Amino acid sequence: MKIGIYVDAENVRLNGGYSMRYDVLREFARRTGGDVLRMNTYMAYDEERAREDQHYRNKQSDYQQALRNNGWKVITKKVKRYTDEEGNVSVKANADLDLAVDILRQGEHLDYILLVTGDGDFSRVVSALQDYGCRVEILAFKNISNQLRQQADSYHNGYLIPNLLPMTDARSGNNQWGKTNHKVRGIASKWIDDKAFGFLLYLVPNGGDLLNTNYNDEASPYRSAFVHLNELTEGTYANMMSNRDNIFEFTLSEKTQDGEKKGYAADVTIVAGPGAPTTEYSGNGTAKQKTVSYK
């Protein structure tokens, strides 16, 4: 199987995927075997800022070179500045056209494409690739277009892919996803309101067929952890557990019940989905947190 990976890096950065690990992304794309023939990432580059800010210039140069050293083709799009009638300056760098042209030209020679973006403008591109006989899967983090999600052969939420993103807790620098007393991210597969407990479903590293969601099957890449209401942290509420679009970060623990070890979830925190804190970026690239009430 011939594989291609295409990353809309600016869309990813602005929608939850900042610090995404490209090595993990590559391994995820080839999880069922095959040869990765194309690995393209499309990035914004602010030439004006680079002239004035040596730290930015060096950081961008080192980052892009590291990707190239690992087999990625880096396509940069220059940032453009626009001033509105009130004098407010906005910056934009749209690489959509470059990505679309490349993926359509190269897609004829590929069997499977992993397109990393949430931008609905690519829905028609996905349809055209499918007409070639190519399987197209979408991976995104936040603000995924419903049209794009429905057009794709499969959709993956990047938060759920083991080790693709660092944990939100800065203390989890040496985190080992899937190990006891370490953190994972998952979704609530079941929640019983009147009993105040439920179950969280998560993926394990180097798992098998993603279509096999039977967590009791050793061949399945999914596992389940029991969660009680008392383990929900401040800002995470029981009514969030009924929405499968919500992503939770939690610490795995184990307890022995009837002679069998069972997974338990502790310190459960919502990190993405309705009600989760969102990151907004200003024109100069700085970020601020915004929280939406979910009570």
Phi, psi and omega in degrees: 000131180262125190244142173230140178238128181230124186243120171275082193298324181290320176298318179297314182300319184277352185230049169095352186260016178301134182078017175302138181268115183290331178292321178292321178300316180299315181293326178295319181296328183256025185297333180257012180099174181110174181248127177277110183265328181232132174223099183245137172230136187247114190239151173275144177221123183265097182295322180297315179294323181297325179293329185261339188236101183295323180299314178299314182300313181292320181296315179296317181298315181295318182296313180295321180293323178298320178295316179298322179296339180256019171095004181271140170268121183258118178251119182258144176240128183291137176288137175244146181252138180232138179245127180274184185295336181268003178087006178282133182259130175240149180244138180219146174214099186257110180258013185303316183296316179301315181296314182299315180298313182297315186290328178287322179289319185274337184296335179299336185255011182242154177261329185217132179236131170256112181256119185258097180188160172243009187282118181295344178297343181270004182300315180292326177297316178300317179300317180296320179295322178294328176295334175288346187095014182268137173276129183238121176246144180252137172234128179210172183247301179228160174056044178284133178294130178298322180297317178295318181299319181286329181287328184292155175289333177200151179236137178236130173276120185299334179297334186270349180282121183307125173069007179291325176236145173294158178291153180290334178283115183298340181282357185262032184300326180256032184295139176243096185305128176093349179271151178300138182071016174239168188264150172221174172235145181200186178240159177278114179275338180201140176217128181250104187301312187289346177251354175059038174211168180192202183221140178251134181256133181216161179266150174253152180298148176056038181282182183264222185293120182293343178282344179271091184267008178283096186292349176278348178272123182300334181281347181282144177278359184261147173225161183236146178227133177290141178223134176253153180309323183295344181269000178280127183282171179302131181092355176246125189239157184301324182289351174285338187287346182270357181253114184285356174276350178278137179249132182242141175253134184205163178265132178277136172224169181231143173225147179266125181228121182055039177078005182237137179284132180238146178277136178233147180254134177233157177052056185279123183229132175286134181238344179204154181109182181304127178091347180284152175302138178246152179255124177252139181250133176274176182298333181269007175092358178282153185242150174219149182270141177227129182248134178256131181293138181233008183292000000 
